[in-house]
């Protein structure tokens, strides 16, 4: 019995560093450094050229990438295939079922791309019975997208949603977005008629009230050329700084529309949206603000990792289908 206990204690001790603040901070720095280094190397080898990401891209030209288990792996794949579609997404012959009548549109974040963000969640949603679509928007350099003017990106989203509705025959869609992709749809809902075409908006670590320049700078350093884009060519970056004209106007006079249900899923350990509570929307009957740690206190996922986190994924599924919600496994 003593030997068994010692082994158990040893196993627990071996896992403990994953949960310490110093280790978490180091892991984030390493992940960011590896991402930037790998990206810079691959871009140098492939000579990736600027690409305008948007709904006008021909579906036939977009390769389907394999499922991935983490952001870094997915982003590395997207370096060689920047127009890749995540597995399970953009099947234009899909027809919604009675159980899931609204297609799900996935909206990536700043400096990211549809494959890097959704190579884990898209196949999960597809296997759960949803028609799934992943938007590419915001221009950028190769796989580094989502940097353009947010109002213009909102128009791209509106066009994409109409394409999805036409293809599927659905009256409304549900949106799932990460970071800027969780905030930008609110512009579409408020200014471009999205309140009539969106049933639910589920936002992972969104920049609803902006973030500090430090937070946006940390995000930029995780991607090749991000620092240069932040300073020169990333309109969306300046628009997401706390107190910007864009954020101020977006939140003025009410943050939500009564016809849409909103779920915000944040993490205490978000190093990009700072403070993390700026993700939350003002309380309202149609708003749910939650943290990953509300379900599982020992989860330490951060900004880039949240769209691959199992607990966050369960919370997304619950938000999309609350009648069949399940408790996350911690």
C-alpha atoms as one frame of an Amber mdcrd trajectory, in Angstrom:
protein
   0.000   0.000   0.000   2.846   2.366   0.836   4.435   1.758  -2.577   1.148
   2.442  -4.368   0.647   5.666  -2.436   4.168   6.796  -3.217   3.651   6.128
  -6.894   0.391   8.080  -6.849   2.075  10.968  -5.065   4.927  10.882  -7.594
   2.506  10.942 -10.514   0.618  13.869  -9.044   3.844  15.718  -8.378   4.905
  15.196 -11.961   1.754  16.905 -13.139   1.866  19.764 -10.647   4.205  22.128
 -12.578   1.551  22.437 -15.302  -0.635  24.349 -12.865   1.881  26.695 -11.297
   1.803  30.360 -12.368   5.513  30.449 -13.246   5.194  27.377 -15.426   2.102
  28.742 -17.140   3.865  31.995 -17.917   6.870  30.158 -19.254   4.707  27.881
 -21.356   2.962  30.855 -22.937   6.248  32.527 -23.782   7.618  29.306 -25.243
   4.454  28.710 -27.275   4.556  32.249 -28.637   8.243  31.991 -29.436   7.854
  28.612 -31.147   4.894  29.858 -33.143   6.753  32.940 -34.315   9.951  31.046
 -35.062   8.200  28.270 -36.961   6.105  30.780 -38.857   9.064  32.916 -39.831
  10.987  29.851 -41.012   8.118  28.489 -43.067   7.361  31.851 -44.600  10.972
  32.218 -45.559  10.967  28.782 -47.170   7.664  29.147 -48.961   7.720  32.837
 -49.843   4.082  33.231 -48.813   2.476  36.116 -50.653  -0.198  38.509 -49.457
  -3.689  37.130 -49.847  -7.031  38.816 -49.513  -9.151  36.520 -47.393 -12.864
  36.701 -47.923 -16.020  34.895 -48.974 -15.238  35.444 -52.649 -12.515  32.799
 -52.509 -13.431  29.853 -54.713 -14.360  26.854 -52.574 -12.866  24.478 -55.133
  -9.416  26.024 -54.610  -9.481  25.651 -50.827  -7.873  22.418 -49.562  -9.329
  20.642 -46.545  -6.835  20.205 -43.733  -6.794  17.408 -41.150  -8.156  17.757
 -37.600  -5.654  19.156 -35.109  -5.357  18.970 -31.343  -3.766  22.332 -30.590
  -3.351  25.811 -32.039   0.394  25.582 -32.643   0.078  22.441 -34.785  -2.824
  23.903 -36.735  -1.061  27.198 -37.311   2.057  25.389 -38.490  -0.038  23.505
 -41.053  -1.667  26.736 -42.235   1.739  28.224 -43.030   2.049  25.844 -45.951
  -1.652  25.951 -46.778  -2.971  29.411 -45.785  -6.342  28.921 -47.524  -7.011
  25.555 -45.878 -10.490  24.797 -44.608 -10.777  22.855 -41.334 -12.088  19.322
 -41.627 -15.872  19.236 -41.388 -16.370  22.807 -42.581 -17.714  24.353 -45.794
 -19.672  21.400 -47.115 -22.000  23.409 -49.333 -24.233  20.370 -49.893 -24.952
  19.998 -46.163 -28.604  20.299 -45.120 -29.507  21.215 -41.527 -31.457  18.663
 -39.498 -34.471  19.159 -37.269 -32.178  18.670 -34.255 -29.763  21.371 -35.468
 -31.694  23.619 -37.861 -29.209  26.501 -37.791 -25.829  26.154 -39.519 -22.806
  27.209 -37.468 -20.449  29.840 -38.891 -16.968  29.977 -37.336 -15.201  33.360
 -37.203 -11.443  33.460 -36.544  -9.507  36.142 -34.682  -6.833  38.765 -35.371
  -3.549  37.476 -36.889  -5.186  34.045 -37.107  -6.967  32.174 -39.901  -9.947
  29.868 -40.197  -7.884  26.672 -40.179  -5.585  27.599 -37.296  -8.529  28.614
 -35.128 -10.982  25.860 -35.951  -9.117  22.677 -36.938 -10.217  21.197 -33.615
 -13.740  22.521 -33.142 -15.051  22.248 -36.718 -14.844  18.439 -36.892 -16.364
  18.195 -33.400 -19.349  20.268 -34.481 -19.698  18.290 -37.692 -19.724  14.996
 -35.810 -22.368  16.453 -33.478 -24.658  16.879 -36.487 -24.205  20.540 -37.429
 -23.659  22.044 -40.846 -20.418  23.946 -40.262 -18.877  26.834 -42.199 -15.618
  28.688 -41.592 -15.193  32.273 -42.777 -11.901  33.749 -44.025 -11.839  37.527
 -43.664  -9.817  40.630 -43.025  -6.978  40.341 -45.517  -3.460  40.005 -44.201
  -0.257  38.221 -45.178  -0.591  34.522 -45.986  -1.961  32.796 -42.883  -1.901
  36.007 -40.834  -5.430  37.321 -41.414  -8.100  39.334 -39.647  -6.092  42.566
 -39.688  -8.332  44.786 -41.822 -10.918  47.365 -40.850 -13.466  45.634 -38.612
 -16.478  47.277 -40.256 -15.289  45.975 -43.637 -14.756  42.527 -42.121 -18.287
  42.720 -40.773 -19.542  43.192 -44.317 -17.579  40.115 -45.375 -19.299  38.189
 -42.606 -22.698  39.439 -43.789 -21.950  38.234 -47.327 -20.752  34.869 -46.065
 -23.827  34.358 -43.901 -26.052  35.069 -46.884 -24.130  32.506 -48.896 -24.628
  29.943 -46.119 -28.320  30.720 -45.803 -28.820  30.414 -49.555 -26.970  27.098
 -49.738 -28.671  25.513 -46.736 -32.122  27.104 -46.877 -31.764  28.090 -43.222
 -33.478  31.253 -42.008 -30.794  31.896 -39.378 -27.282  30.820 -38.461 -25.407
  30.567 -35.185 -21.993  32.206 -34.928 -18.990  30.980 -32.944 -16.064  33.393
 -32.846 -12.674  33.760 -31.189 -11.164  37.057 -30.018 -11.980  39.665 -32.706
 -14.184  36.971 -34.237 -16.339  37.045 -31.122 -16.655  40.827 -31.116 -16.850
  41.713 -34.834 -20.178  39.867 -35.356 -21.777  42.317 -32.940 -21.164  45.039
 -35.538 -22.890  42.848 -38.118 -25.813  42.232 -35.760 -26.164  45.910 -34.885
 -25.502  47.657 -38.183 -25.938  45.189 -41.051 -29.152  43.354 -40.300 -27.581
  40.445 -38.471 -30.230  40.566 -35.757 -32.622  38.992 -38.276 -30.238  36.262
 -39.419 -28.353  35.246 -36.249 -29.849  33.051 -33.549 -26.880  32.727 -31.186
 -23.461  34.311 -30.880 -20.979  32.229 -28.883 -17.746  34.128 -28.264 -14.476
  32.660 -26.999 -12.254  35.269 -25.300 -13.764  38.141 -27.323 -12.449  41.708
 -27.307 -15.876  43.143 -26.516 -14.519  46.080 -24.536 -11.105  46.142 -26.126
  -7.786  45.270 -24.577  -4.611  47.023 -23.563  -1.910  47.867 -26.058   0.270
  45.419 -24.106  -2.234  42.634 -24.734  -2.465  43.364 -28.446   1.315  43.612
 -28.664   1.714  40.211 -26.995  -0.646  38.696 -29.547   1.295  40.339 -32.398
   4.589  38.884 -31.215   3.164  35.369 -31.496   2.938  35.699 -35.292   5.468
  36.418 -38.043   5.532  40.075 -38.929   2.926  40.772 -36.285   4.851  43.651
 -34.739   5.140  45.374 -38.107   1.481  44.784 -38.901   0.450  46.110 -35.497
   2.243  49.355 -36.098   1.618  49.876 -39.802  -1.052  47.742 -41.412  -3.314
  46.275 -38.738  -6.332  48.545 -38.600  -8.184  45.958 -36.547  -5.460  46.126
 -33.886  -5.892  49.823 -33.144  -9.671  49.396 -33.277  -9.487  46.803 -30.488
  -7.524  48.918 -28.035  -9.527  49.852 -24.956 -11.213  53.216 -25.441 -10.880
  53.233 -29.232 -13.544  55.000 -31.254 -14.650  51.651 -32.687 -15.103  49.951
 -29.311 -16.779  53.018 -27.836 -19.299  53.266 -30.679 -19.973  49.527 -30.706
 -20.936  49.505 -27.027 -22.795  52.821 -26.913 -26.525  52.654 -26.324 -26.645
  48.947 -25.475 -24.291  46.069 -26.162 -26.727  43.405 -27.334 -29.866  42.909
 -29.414 -32.884  41.226 -27.761 -33.456  38.928 -30.751 -30.054  37.241 -30.372
 -28.726  35.011 -27.568 -25.152  35.755 -26.478 -22.699  33.497 -24.659 -19.222
  34.700 -23.692 -16.663  32.081 -22.643 -13.564  33.659 -21.107 -10.513  32.388
 -19.249  -8.861  33.892 -16.193  -5.488  33.278 -17.808  -6.095  35.314 -20.948
  -2.894  37.244 -21.567  -4.208  39.044 -24.657  -7.611  40.348 -23.570  -6.595
  42.210 -20.439  -8.272  42.282 -18.061 -10.070  39.107 -19.103 -13.327  40.498
 -17.705 -13.403  43.005 -20.572 -14.661  40.084 -22.658 -17.930  40.051 -20.743
 -21.058  41.737 -22.040 -23.357  43.850 -19.910 -25.853  41.682 -17.992 -29.113
  41.056 -19.832 -31.722  38.270 -20.000 -30.204  37.018 -23.269 -26.551  37.142
 -22.092 -24.504  34.408 -20.414 -21.011  35.359 -19.237 -18.901  32.450 -18.030
 -15.324  31.438 -17.397 -13.769  28.112 -18.265 -12.720  28.020 -14.619 -16.348
  28.250 -13.463 -16.757  24.713 -14.794 -13.251  23.408 -14.059 -11.172  25.540
 -11.654  -7.911  23.744 -12.524  -8.084  24.580 -16.241  -5.329  26.997 -17.257
  -6.041  27.536 -20.926  -5.065  30.937 -22.302  -6.086  33.096 -25.260  -4.789
  31.114 -28.226  -5.473  27.741 -26.653  -9.104  28.262 -25.700 -10.568  27.175
 -29.042  -8.828  23.792 -28.578  -9.640  23.373 -24.896 -11.966  20.444 -24.141
 -13.843  22.297 -21.408 -14.390  25.352 -23.614 -15.527  23.079 -26.445 -18.114
  21.491 -24.171 -19.321  24.953 -23.161 -19.659  25.913 -26.840 -21.731  22.797
 -27.521 -23.887  23.586 -24.493 -24.434  27.152 -25.672 -25.457  26.010 -29.139
 -27.833  23.362 -27.789 -28.748  24.226 -24.193 -31.567  21.655 -24.139 -28.928
  18.907 -24.272 -26.206  20.571 -22.216 -23.702  18.322 -20.457 -21.382  19.019
 -17.566 -17.797  19.412 -18.787 -15.314  16.707 -17.810 -12.524  18.249 -15.746
